[in-house]
Amino acid sequence: MLLMRKLLLTISIALIGVFAFAQDKTPNPRPLTLAEYSKAKTYTIANLDNDTYVKFDNAYVLDRYESRKPYFITGSDNLKKRIDLYKFIAKEGMHEIGTMVFYTSETGKRYQALVPDFTSDAAVWAAYFQDIDDINKVEKNFILKLSYVLSKEFSFQQYKVLNAGKDMKEESATYGNDICFPGDELVTMANGATKLLKDVKSGDEVITIDPLSKKATATKVKELTVHAAKNYALTQLVLVSAQENINASGTIVSLRAKVLKATPNHPMLTKQGKLKIGDIAIGQQVLCLNDFTGKYEAYTVLQKNEQAGGVQNVYNIVAEHGSTIMMNGVMVMQK
């Protein structure tokens, strides 16, 4: 539960805001205003299966995005959710000024959110972040599922909004030689339980994974290295395992996720080789534990951001054997 709450917080802060330009019509889209944002939330679609182009107030249109069928996403709760996307268009000039998202729960309850176009000002984005956070409070993992669909659809043209527009790299974070993790990351122990990194002690047994065979073995902790409290820069990765099946109804997705936070220079083993976490790119793959199957498999980096983590100690495990440990269910290299 602690990891999932941290995952949702990470995505809520670092969610990628995206908007697809219709370049043949609107090479210079105009911004969505706050008044339009509020008004648009009153617009709805009566029949998501049949209504693909609907006019409102003779001024706006909801046009089904690229005639796409819906996404049906099942997460770790095994509950199927539906996501439909519509372009939000101002008829005057036919400007695409947002993307409307309709999210239907397994009980048939519908929620909607309007993703602003990237030229919108901070007040519009603040309203959007508040709206998706409110939905997330009642619909577990809504932000994760929304983020997956938006990144999937609009990855060819993304606009990243970090911390509601504030680039945390501009803060006075410490970029040093320390290779380590915050103390609230979760270490996988030999008995299958997890333990806060800061609470791990010499003599504890943790899991190490052979990167080639994916075989897990137990190894004892020789030392927990503690680095002095500073405002360390931290890289955060959101990794997902998504199995997709496209049929006549839409895109069926089984989605699972991990989040990991470490200093930018901590080594990771990816499918592309050994890299610092700060150098890992969106789309690269890292070995993770699938909690549903119990198997170790490649997860793909969906999101990445870097920020000042606040003044705190950071830690690293030195184990007797192996080259890896499992942190938040993600395979990382020992120091």
KEKE-3310 file (N, C-alpha, C; in steps of 0.2 Angstrom, whole numbers, plus 5000, padded with zeros to 4 digits):
npx = (5004:5010:5019:5011:5003:5014:5017:5006:5006:5018:5015:5005:5011:5021:5014:5012:5007:4998:4995:4988:4992:4982:4989:4987:4976:4977:4991:4995:4989:4977:4976:4967:4955:4951:4938:4932:4937:4930:4917:4917:4917:4904:4899:4894:4894:4881:4880:4893:4898:4891:4891:4900:4904:4899:4890:4891:4882:4883:4896:4906:4914:4914:4924:4927:4943:4954:4945:4946:4944:4938:4949:4950:4955:4963:4969:4980:4969:4961:4949:4939:4941:4935:4941:4938:4943:4941:4943:4943:4936:4936:4924:4925:4938:4941:4950:4959:4958:4959:4959:4946:4943:4934:4930:4925:4919:4919:4906:4899:4898:4902:4916:4924:4937:4947:4960:4971:4976:4994:4997:4990:4987:4994:4984:4973:4980:4982:4968:4965:4974:4969:4957:4959:4966:4956:4947:4955:4955:4943:4943:4953:4970:4967:4974:4986:4981:4976:4987:4995:4987:4987:5000:5003:4995:4999:5013:5021:5021:5024:5021:5029:5024:5030:5028:5017:5021:5033:5050:5059:5072:5078:5079:5089:5096:5107:5120:5130:5143:5137:5129:5114:5099:5083:5077:5064:5062:5057:5064:5066:5065:5072:5062:5052:5044:5044:5054:5058:5071:5079:5078:5084:5096:5113:5116:5103:5093:5092:5085:5094:5095:5099:5104:5104:5099:5087:5085:5081:5090:5095:5104:5115:5115:5129:5132:5124:5125:5126:5123:5126:5114:5107:5101:5097:5097:5085:5081:5066:5057:5044:5038:5030:5021:5013:5000:4993:4978:4970:4954:4938:4930:4938:4954:4961:4969:4980:4987:5001:5012:5027:5037:5052:5064:5080:5096:5103:5115:5115:5118:5109:5103:5099:5089:5097:5109:5121:5117:5117:5103:5099:5102:5093:5081:5064:5054:5064:5069:5068:5072:5059:5049:5034:5020:5009:5011:5022:5034:5050:5051:5053:5049:5043:5049:5039:5037:5048:5056:5066:5070:5073:5075:5073:5080:5088:5094:5102:5104:5112:5114:5126:5129:5133:5134:5131:5125:5115:5100:5083:5073:5058:5052:5059:5073:5089:5106:5119:5130)
npy = (4994:5006:5008:5009:5021:5030:5028:5034:5047:5051:5050:5059:5071:5071:5069:5068:5080:5081:5085:5083:5090:5095:5096:5099:5107:5116:5124:5132:5131:5139:5144:5135:5142:5147:5149:5142:5129:5126:5127:5117:5105:5103:5097:5082:5065:5056:5042:5033:5023:5025:5039:5049:5062:5077:5092:5107:5121:5127:5131:5123:5107:5089:5077:5061:5054:5052:5042:5032:5016:5012:5011:4997:4994:4984:4984:4980:4978:4970:4974:4980:4995:5008:5019:5033:5044:5060:5073:5090:5104:5120:5128:5140:5143:5130:5125:5114:5112:5105:5089:5078:5066:5052:5042:5026:5017:5000:4998:5006:5019:5036:5046:5062:5071:5085:5087:5100:5110:5112:5125:5132:5142:5143:5143:5135:5123:5120:5118:5107:5097:5097:5092:5079:5073:5073:5064:5053:5050:5043:5034:5022:5022:5029:5040:5033:5025:5034:5041:5031:5029:5042:5044:5033:5036:5049:5049:5053:5066:5075:5085:5090:5092:5097:5095:5104:5113:5119:5117:5106:5105:5117:5120:5121:5108:5094:5088:5075:5063:5053:5037:5031:5028:5035:5034:5029:5020:5003:4987:4971:4957:4941:4933:4936:4947:4965:4979:4995:5004:5012:5005:4993:4981:4976:4959:4956:4947:4948:4949:4944:4945:4935:4943:4936:4923:4926:4921:4920:4923:4922:4933:4940:4955:4965:4978:4993:5008:5024:5041:5058:5070:5079:5090:5081:5078:5069:5055:5050:5035:5029:5013:5002:4987:4981:4972:4970:4968:4970:4971:4969:4977:4986:4992:4981:4981:4975:4981:4984:4992:5000:5011:5020:5028:5037:5043:5052:5046:5032:5015:5005:4990:4989:4983:4988:4988:4992:5007:5023:5028:5041:5042:5034:5032:5036:5022:5013:4997:4988:4975:4969:4963:4955:4956:4949:4938:4933:4932:4937:4950:4961:4978:4993:5009:5022:5035:5048:5059:5072:5079:5090:5082:5086:5089:5076:5060:5048:5031:5015:4998:4986:4970:4952:4944:4942:4954:4963:4970:4970:4984:4992:4983:4983:4979:4983:4989:4984:4995)
npz = (5000:5004:4994:4983:4986:4985:4972:4965:4970:4964:4950:4949:4952:4942:4930:4912:4902:4887:4870:4854:4839:4825:4812:4799:4799:4810:4813:4822:4837:4847:4864:4877:4887:4904:4907:4896:4899:4911:4906:4897:4904:4907:4896:4888:4882:4875:4870:4870:4862:4850:4847:4838:4834:4840:4843:4852:4859:4847:4845:4849:4847:4851:4845:4841:4845:4832:4827:4836:4844:4861:4876:4886:4902:4913:4930:4944:4953:4946:4940:4927:4918:4907:4894:4884:4871:4866:4854:4858:4851:4845:4836:4828:4818:4819:4829:4839:4855:4866:4874:4878:4890:4894:4907:4912:4925:4932:4936:4929:4931:4926:4923:4919:4911:4906:4896:4894:4880:4875:4876:4885:4900:4917:4926:4920:4919:4932:4937:4929:4935:4948:4946:4940:4951:4961:4955:4956:4969:4972:4962:4961:4955:4944:4938:4934:4924:4915:4912:4906:4894:4888:4886:4877:4866:4862:4861:4851:4851:4863:4878:4891:4908:4922:4939:4939:4930:4935:4934:4942:4942:4942:4955:4970:4970:4976:4966:4967:4970:4977:4977:4978:4988:4993:5010:5011:5001:4996:5001:4995:5005:5010:5014:5006:5011:5012:5017:5024:5017:5025:5037:5036:5042:5046:5043:5040:5028:5010:4994:4979:4962:4948:4933:4920:4921:4929:4941:4958:4973:4991:5000:5012:5021:5022:5025:5028:5020:5025:5019:5022:5027:5014:5001:4990:4972:4964:4953:4946:4941:4932:4929:4918:4915:4902:4894:4879:4869:4854:4848:4841:4849:4856:4863:4873:4889:4900:4915:4924:4937:4943:4953:4955:4964:4964:4967:4953:4948:4951:4947:4935:4927:4911:4896:4887:4892:4905:4914:4921:4932:4929:4916:4909:4897:4892:4887:4887:4895:4910:4922:4932:4947:4944:4953:4952:4944:4950:4944:4936:4925:4910:4912:4905:4904:4907:4912:4917:4928:4936:4951:4965:4981:4994:5010:5016:5023:5013:5006:5004:5000:5004:5000:5004:4993:4975:4962:4962:4969:4975:4973:4978:4970:4959:4949:4954:4953:4965:4975)
capx = (5000:5014:5022:5005:5002:5019:5016:5000:5009:5023:5012:5001:5015:5025:5010:5014:5002:4999:4990:4990:4991:4980:4994:4984:4971:4979:4998:4996:4983:4976:4975:4960:4954:4949:4931:4930:4938:4924:4911:4917:4915:4896:4897:4895:4892:4876:4882:4900:4899:4889:4891:4907:4905:4894:4891:4888:4881:4885:4903:4912:4913:4918:4926:4931:4950:4956:4940:4949:4939:4940:4953:4948:4961:4962:4975:4981:4963:4957:4943:4940:4939:4935:4943:4937:4946:4938:4946:4938:4937:4932:4922:4928:4945:4942:4956:4959:4961:4960:4957:4941:4943:4928:4932:4919:4921:4916:4899:4895:4899:4907:4920:4927:4943:4949:4967:4972:4982:5000:4998:4986:4991:4995:4977:4970:4983:4980:4962:4966:4978:4965:4951:4961:4967:4949:4944:4960:4953:4938:4944:4960:4974:4964:4980:4991:4978:4975:4994:4997:4983:4989:5007:5002:4992:5002:5020:5025:5021:5022:5023:5029:5022:5033:5026:5012:5024:5039:5055:5062:5080:5081:5080:5096:5098:5114:5122:5136:5145:5134:5125:5110:5091:5080:5076:5058:5061:5056:5068:5063:5069:5073:5056:5046:5042:5047:5057:5060:5078:5082:5077:5088:5102:5118:5114:5097:5094:5088:5085:5098:5093:5104:5101:5103:5094:5082:5085:5082:5093:5096:5111:5115:5118:5136:5132:5119:5129:5122:5126:5124:5108:5108:5095:5099:5093:5082:5077:5060:5055:5037:5039:5024:5020:5006:4999:4988:4975:4966:4949:4932:4927:4943:4961:4961:4975:4982:4992:5004:5017:5032:5040:5058:5068:5087:5101:5104:5120:5114:5118:5104:5104:5093:5090:5102:5116:5121:5116:5114:5096:5098:5103:5088:5076:5057:5054:5069:5066:5071:5069:5055:5045:5027:5017:5003:5013:5028:5040:5054:5050:5055:5045:5045:5049:5033:5038:5054:5057:5071:5069:5076:5071:5072:5085:5087:5099:5101:5106:5114:5115:5132:5128:5139:5134:5126:5127:5108:5095:5076:5070:5052:5050:5063:5080:5094:5113:5122:5135)
capy = (5000:5012:5009:5011:5028:5034:5028:5038:5054:5052:5051:5065:5077:5071:5067:5071:5084:5080:5087:5081:5095:5093:5101:5101:5112:5121:5123:5136:5131:5144:5141:5134:5147:5144:5149:5136:5123:5125:5126:5110:5100:5101:5093:5075:5061:5051:5035:5032:5018:5027:5046:5051:5069:5080:5099:5110:5128:5129:5134:5118:5100:5084:5073:5055:5055:5048:5037:5026:5012:5013:5006:4993:4993:4980:4984:4975:4976:4965:4978:4983:5001:5010:5025:5035:5050:5065:5080:5096:5108:5127:5128:5146:5142:5123:5124:5108:5116:5100:5082:5076:5059:5049:5036:5023:5011:4993:4998:5010:5026:5039:5052:5065:5076:5088:5088:5106:5110:5114:5133:5135:5145:5139:5142:5130:5117:5119:5115:5100:5093:5096:5087:5072:5071:5072:5057:5047:5049:5039:5028:5020:5021:5032:5044:5029:5022:5040:5043:5026:5030:5048:5043:5028:5039:5055:5049:5056:5074:5076:5091:5087:5097:5094:5099:5109:5118:5121:5113:5106:5105:5123:5121:5120:5101:5092:5083:5073:5056:5048:5032:5029:5029:5038:5029:5026:5015:4996:4982:4964:4953:4934:4929:4939:4953:4971:4983:5001:5004:5015:5001:4987:4981:4971:4952:4955:4943:4951:4945:4946:4942:4934:4946:4932:4917:4928:4917:4924:4919:4926:4935:4944:4962:4967:4985:4999:5014:5030:5047:5063:5073:5085:5091:5077:5077:5062:5053:5045:5032:5025:5008:4998:4980:4981:4967:4973:4964:4974:4967:4974:4981:4991:4989:4977:4982:4973:4986:4984:4997:5001:5017:5020:5034:5036:5048:5051:5042:5025:5011:5001:4986:4989:4979:4991:4988:4996:5014:5027:5029:5048:5042:5030:5035:5033:5017:5007:4992:4986:4969:4970:4958:4955:4954:4945:4931:4931:4931:4943:4952:4967:4983:4998:5016:5026:5042:5050:5066:5073:5084:5090:5078:5089:5087:5069:5055:5043:5025:5010:4991:4982:4963:4948:4940:4945:4961:4966:4970:4972:4990:4994:4978:4984:4976:4989:4986:4986:5000)
capz = (5000:5004:4987:4978:4987:4982:4964:4963:4971:4959:4943:4950:4951:4935:4924:4906:4899:4880:4865:4847:4834:4819:4808:4792:4800:4815:4814:4828:4841:4852:4871:4880:4892:4910:4906:4892:4903:4916:4902:4893:4909:4907:4889:4889:4876:4877:4869:4869:4856:4843:4845:4837:4832:4844:4843:4858:4859:4841:4846:4851:4845:4853:4839:4843:4843:4827:4826:4840:4849:4868:4879:4892:4906:4920:4934:4949:4956:4942:4938:4920:4917:4900:4893:4878:4870:4860:4853:4860:4845:4845:4829:4825:4816:4820:4833:4844:4861:4872:4873:4883:4892:4897:4911:4915:4930:4931:4938:4924:4933:4922:4925:4913:4912:4900:4895:4890:4875:4879:4876:4890:4905:4923:4930:4917:4921:4939:4937:4927:4940:4953:4943:4940:4958:4964:4952:4958:4976:4972:4957:4962:4950:4938:4935:4931:4918:4911:4910:4901:4888:4885:4883:4872:4860:4860:4862:4845:4852:4870:4881:4898:4913:4928:4945:4937:4926:4938:4933:4949:4941:4943:4962:4972:4972:4976:4962:4970:4968:4981:4973:4984:4987:4999:5015:5011:4996:4999:4999:4995:5009:5008:5015:5002:5013:5011:5022:5022:5016:5031:5043:5035:5046:5044:5044:5036:5021:5005:4987:4974:4955:4942:4927:4915:4923:4932:4947:4964:4979:4997:5002:5019:5021:5025:5028:5026:5019:5026:5017:5026:5024:5009:4997:4984:4966:4963:4947:4947:4935:4932:4924:4917:4911:4899:4889:4875:4864:4850:4845:4838:4854:4857:4865:4880:4892:4907:4916:4931:4937:4948:4953:4958:4965:4966:4964:4946:4945:4953:4941:4933:4921:4906:4891:4882:4895:4912:4913:4927:4932:4926:4909:4906:4893:4891:4882:4889:4899:4917:4925:4938:4949:4943:4959:4950:4942:4954:4939:4935:4918:4908:4913:4901:4907:4905:4914:4920:4930:4940:4956:4972:4985:5000:5014:5019:5022:5007:5009:4999:5003:5002:5001:5003:4986:4970:4960:4962:4974:4972:4977:4975:4965:4953:4950:4954:4955:4971:4974)
cpx = (5004:5017:5017:5004:5007:5019:5011:5003:5014:5020:5008:5005:5019:5021:5012:5007:5003:4993:4992:4988:4987:4983:4991:4979:4974:4986:4999:4990:4982:4975:4968:4960:4951:4941:4928:4931:4932:4918:4911:4916:4908:4894:4898:4892:4887:4877:4889:4902:4896:4890:4899:4909:4898:4895:4888:4888:4883:4892:4908:4909:4917:4918:4930:4938:4952:4952:4942:4943:4942:4945:4949:4954:4959:4969:4976:4975:4959:4950:4944:4937:4939:4937:4942:4940:4942:4942:4941:4940:4933:4930:4925:4936:4946:4949:4954:4962:4961:4958:4952:4942:4937:4931:4926:4921:4917:4908:4895:4895:4904:4910:4923:4932:4945:4956:4968:4977:4988:5001:4994:4990:4990:4988:4973:4973:4982:4973:4962:4969:4973:4959:4953:4963:4961:4946:4948:4958:4948:4939:4952:4964:4972:4970:4985:4988:4977:4982:4996:4993:4986:4996:5007:5000:4996:5010:5024:5025:5019:5025:5023:5028:5025:5031:5022:5016:5031:5044:5059:5070:5083:5082:5087:5098:5105:5115:5129:5138:5142:5129:5121:5103:5089:5078:5069:5056:5060:5060:5065:5068:5068:5066:5050:5043:5046:5049:5059:5068:5082:5082:5081:5094:5107:5116:5107:5098:5089:5089:5090:5095:5099:5101:5100:5098:5088:5080:5086:5085:5094:5103:5110:5118:5124:5135:5127:5123:5124:5126:5123:5118:5110:5101:5097:5095:5091:5079:5072:5058:5048:5038:5032:5025:5013:5005:4993:4985:4970:4960:4943:4930:4932:4950:4960:4968:4975:4988:4995:5010:5021:5034:5046:5061:5075:5090:5102:5110:5120:5114:5112:5106:5098:5094:5096:5109:5115:5121:5115:5107:5095:5098:5098:5083:5069:5057:5059:5066:5071:5068:5065:5051:5037:5024:5012:5005:5019:5034:5043:5053:5052:5049:5047:5044:5044:5034:5045:5054:5063:5069:5073:5072:5070:5078:5084:5093:5097:5105:5108:5116:5122:5130:5134:5139:5130:5128:5120:5104:5088:5074:5064:5050:5054:5070:5085:5101:5115:5128:5141)
cpy = (5006:5013:5012:5019:5032:5034:5033:5045:5056:5054:5058:5071:5077:5069:5071:5074:5083:5083:5086:5087:5092:5098:5103:5106:5118:5121:5128:5136:5136:5140:5140:5139:5144:5144:5143:5130:5121:5123:5119:5104:5098:5098:5086:5071:5056:5044:5035:5027:5021:5035:5048:5058:5073:5087:5101:5118:5131:5133:5129:5111:5095:5079:5067:5055:5050:5042:5031:5023:5013:5009:5003:4991:4989:4981:4979:4973:4971:4968:4981:4990:5003:5017:5027:5042:5054:5071:5085:5102:5115:5127:5134:5144:5134:5121:5118:5111:5111:5093:5080:5068:5057:5042:5033:5017:5005:4993:5003:5018:5030:5045:5055:5070:5079:5090:5095:5105:5113:5121:5136:5137:5141:5138:5136:5123:5115:5116:5108:5095:5092:5091:5080:5069:5069:5065:5052:5045:5044:5033:5027:5019:5024:5036:5039:5027:5028:5041:5038:5027:5036:5047:5038:5032:5045:5055:5052:5064:5076:5083:5090:5093:5094:5099:5105:5115:5121:5115:5112:5106:5112:5125:5119:5113:5099:5087:5081:5066:5051:5044:5029:5030:5032:5032:5026:5021:5008:4991:4975:4960:4946:4931:4932:4945:4959:4975:4990:5001:5006:5010:4994:4987:4975:4964:4951:4951:4947:4947:4948:4942:4941:4937:4942:4926:4920:4924:4921:4920:4924:4927:4940:4951:4963:4973:4989:5005:5020:5037:5053:5067:5079:5085:5088:5078:5070:5061:5049:5042:5028:5020:5004:4991:4981:4976:4970:4968:4969:4969:4972:4979:4987:4988:4987:4978:4979:4977:4985:4989:4997:5008:5017:5026:5033:5042:5047:5047:5034:5021:5006:4996:4986:4984:4982:4991:4992:5003:5017:5028:5036:5048:5037:5034:5032:5028:5011:5003:4989:4980:4971:4964:4959:4952:4949:4938:4928:4930:4938:4944:4959:4972:4989:5005:5020:5033:5043:5057:5066:5079:5084:5086:5080:5086:5081:5065:5050:5037:5020:5004:4988:4975:4958:4945:4944:4952:4966:4966:4972:4978:4992:4989:4979:4982:4982:4986:4988:4991:4997)
cpz = (5000:4997:4982:4979:4984:4975:4962:4964:4965:4952:4944:4949:4944:4929:4918:4903:4891:4876:4858:4843:4828:4814:4802:4793:4804:4817:4821:4833:4846:4859:4873:4886:4898:4910:4901:4895:4907:4912:4899:4898:4909:4900:4890:4882:4878:4876:4866:4863:4850:4842:4844:4835:4835:4845:4850:4858:4852:4841:4847:4848:4849:4847:4841:4840:4838:4826:4830:4844:4856:4870:4885:4896:4912:4923:4939:4953:4952:4940:4932:4920:4909:4899:4886:4877:4864:4860:4855:4855:4846:4837:4825:4824:4817:4824:4838:4850:4867:4870:4879:4884:4896:4900:4914:4919:4928:4933:4934:4926:4929:4925:4919:4915:4906:4900:4891:4885:4878:4879:4882:4896:4912:4926:4927:4919:4928:4940:4935:4932:4946:4952:4943:4947:4962:4961:4955:4965:4977:4967:4957:4956:4943:4935:4932:4924:4913:4908:4904:4894:4884:4882:4877:4865:4858:4861:4857:4846:4859:4873:4888:4903:4920:4934:4943:4934:4929:4937:4939:4948:4942:4951:4964:4974:4972:4971:4964:4967:4972:4976:4978:4982:4994:5004:5015:5005:5000:4997:5000:4999:5007:5009:5011:5004:5011:5017:5020:5022:5022:5037:5042:5039:5043:5047:5042:5030:5016:4999:4983:4967:4951:4936:4921:4916:4926:4939:4953:4970:4985:4998:5008:5017:5025:5029:5024:5026:5020:5024:5021:5023:5020:5005:4990:4978:4966:4957:4949:4941:4937:4927:4924:4913:4908:4893:4885:4870:4860:4847:4843:4843:4856:4859:4872:4883:4899:4910:4924:4931:4943:4948:4957:4959:4968:4964:4957:4943:4948:4947:4941:4927:4917:4901:4886:4886:4902:4911:4920:4926:4928:4919:4905:4903:4893:4886:4883:4894:4905:4919:4932:4941:4947:4949:4958:4948:4946:4950:4938:4927:4917:4909:4908:4905:4904:4906:4917:4922:4935:4945:4962:4977:4992:5005:5018:5019:5016:5009:5003:5003:5000:5005:5001:4996:4981:4968:4960:4968:4971:4977:4974:4970:4959:4954:4949:4955:4962:4969:4972)
residu = (MET:LEU:LEU:MET:ARG:LYS:LEU:LEU:LEU:THR:ILE:SER:ILE:ALA:LEU:ILE:GLY:VAL:PHE:ALA:PHE:ALA:GLN:ASP:LYS:THR:PRO:ASN:PRO:ARG:PRO:LEU:THR:LEU:ALA:GLU:TYR:SER:LYS:ALA:LYS:THR:TYR:THR:ILE:ALA:ASN:LEU:ASP:ASN:ASP:THR:TYR:VAL:LYS:PHE:ASP:ASN:ALA:TYR:VAL:LEU:ASP:ARG:TYR:GLU:SER:ARG:LYS:PRO:TYR:PHE:ILE:THR:GLY:SER:ASP:ASN:LEU:LYS:LYS:ARG:ILE:ASP:LEU:TYR:LYS:PHE:ILE:ALA:LYS:GLU:GLY:MET:HIS:GLU:ILE:GLY:THR:MET:VAL:PHE:TYR:THR:SER:GLU:THR:GLY:LYS:ARG:TYR:GLN:ALA:LEU:VAL:PRO:ASP:PHE:THR:SER:ASP:ALA:ALA:VAL:TRP:ALA:ALA:TYR:PHE:GLN:ASP:ILE:ASP:ASP:ILE:ASN:LYS:VAL:GLU:LYS:ASN:PHE:ILE:LEU:LYS:LEU:SER:TYR:VAL:LEU:SER:LYS:GLU:PHE:SER:PHE:GLN:GLN:TYR:LYS:VAL:LEU:ASN:ALA:GLY:LYS:ASP:MET:LYS:GLU:GLU:SER:ALA:THR:TYR:GLY:ASN:ASP:ILE:CYS:PHE:PRO:GLY:ASP:GLU:LEU:VAL:THR:MET:ALA:ASN:GLY:ALA:THR:LYS:LEU:LEU:LYS:ASP:VAL:LYS:SER:GLY:ASP:GLU:VAL:ILE:THR:ILE:ASP:PRO:LEU:SER:LYS:LYS:ALA:THR:ALA:THR:LYS:VAL:LYS:GLU:LEU:THR:VAL:HIS:ALA:ALA:LYS:ASN:TYR:ALA:LEU:THR:GLN:LEU:VAL:LEU:VAL:SER:ALA:GLN:GLU:ASN:ILE:ASN:ALA:SER:GLY:THR:ILE:VAL:SER:LEU:ARG:ALA:LYS:VAL:LEU:LYS:ALA:THR:PRO:ASN:HIS:PRO:MET:LEU:THR:LYS:GLN:GLY:LYS:LEU:LYS:ILE:GLY:ASP:ILE:ALA:ILE:GLY:GLN:GLN:VAL:LEU:CYS:LEU:ASN:ASP:PHE:THR:GLY:LYS:TYR:GLU:ALA:TYR:THR:VAL:LEU:GLN:LYS:ASN:GLU:GLN:ALA:GLY:GLY:VAL:GLN:ASN:VAL:TYR:ASN:ILE:VAL:ALA:GLU:HIS:GLY:SER:THR:ILE:MET:MET:ASN:GLY:VAL:MET:VAL:MET:GLN:LYS)
# end
